[in-house]
């Protein structure tokens, strides 16, 4: 047998017998129990543990989750200070006891047609966005509003777009 073949056979036999050739004759189990003296953390497990410790030490804490905004009611009516507002018949008149109708604007996205608020037989065409997501119509006189009448929004005369916001008008 040649020397190269003999060396290869010895290595194969040592490997099959569980002896680590670089451990000075120690078995594989003994080599795993004690790392080599010439290398700190020479076992795979110790290298993985050291890497995990570094990752844990340098980990960034997750950003806090922002609280969800408070839910806005679909429809709310309340008194408001205004000098002029709509009368429900298409005219802008001096306001006596103005009432604001606030709607959740997310339910009424911007379209080619404008939203129209219907309170019974009265219609309100002028609206504003006083804050993001808030659609507001203003009636000039609370006394002229039909209490108990249905309230709905639709885009111009498109009845398919109608959204009932209150079955019966109630004022504060």
C-alpha positions, -999 to 999 in steps of 0.1 A, spaced: 0 0 0 13 34 -8 18 61 18 -9 83 5 -34 55 5 -23 44 40 -28 80 53 -62 82 38 -72 48 53 -60 59 87 -80 91 85 -111 73 75 -107 47 102 -102 75 128 -132 93 116 -154 62 117 -142 54 152 -153 88 165 -118 102 170 -110 138 159 -76 137 143 -68 172 156 -78 164 192 -47 143 200 -67 110 200 -98 123 219 -132 110 209 -157 133 192 -177 134 225 -147 146 244 -138 172 217 -173 187 220 -172 189 258 -140 209 260 -131 235 233 -96 234 219 -72 253 241 -57 272 211 -91 286 201 -117 302 223 -153 291 214 -142 266 188 -174 245 189 -202 253 166 -226 257 195 -204 282 213 -200 303 181 -238 303 176 -243 313 212 -217 342 209 -234 354 177 -269 353 194 -255 373 224 -242 400 200 -275 401 181 -294 404 214 -272 431 227 -275 452 195 -312 445 189 -334 476 184 -366 478 204 -397 480 182 -414 513 179 -445 518 200 -478 513 182 -498 545 179 -533 544 194 -561 542 169 -580 575 165 -613 576 184 -642 565 162 -662 594 148 -700 590 147 -715 590 112 -737 619 120 -739 646 148 -759 678 151 -749 706 174 -753 744 177 -726 765 161 -717 802 160 -722 814 124 -731 847 108 -748 832 78 -758 797 66 -782 779 43 -819 780 48 -826 746 32 -841 761 1 -809 770 -16 -804 805 -2 -776 818 21 -792 838 49 -782 854 82 -780 828 109 -804 830 138 -797 798 157 -773 779 134 -770 741 137 -740 722 123 -744 688 108 -711 669 111 -706 638 91 -678 613 90 -661 624 58 -645 590 52 -680 577 43 -684 604 16 -653 605 -6 -647 633 -30 -664 627 -64 -672 646 -95 -706 655 -80 -710 673 -47 -726 657 -16 -760 672 -7 -775 668 28 -813 662 28 -833 668 60 -869 660 52 -878 683 23 -849 707 30 -816 704 10 -782 718 20 -756 722 -8 -728 742 9 -704 722 29 -669 725 44 -641 703 58 -632 720 91 -608 692 100 -595 661 82 -622 635 78 -650 659 89 -677 670 65 -699 699 78 -732 714 66 -747 743 85 -784 752 87 -793 788 95 -821 783 119 -828 753 142 -865 763 145 -870 757 107 -857 721 108 -883 693 107 -877 673 139 -882 636 132 -876 638 95 -851 614 78 -816 627 72 -795 614 42 -767 624 20 -765 617 -17 -744 631 -46 -765 656 -64 -795 638 -79 -779 603 -79 -803 583 -58 -780 552 -60 -754 571 -39 -779 578 -11 -767 571 25 -791 575 53 -773 590 83 -803 593 107 -837 578 105 -852 608 124 -836 642 131 -831 650 167 -815 682 179 -796 688 211 
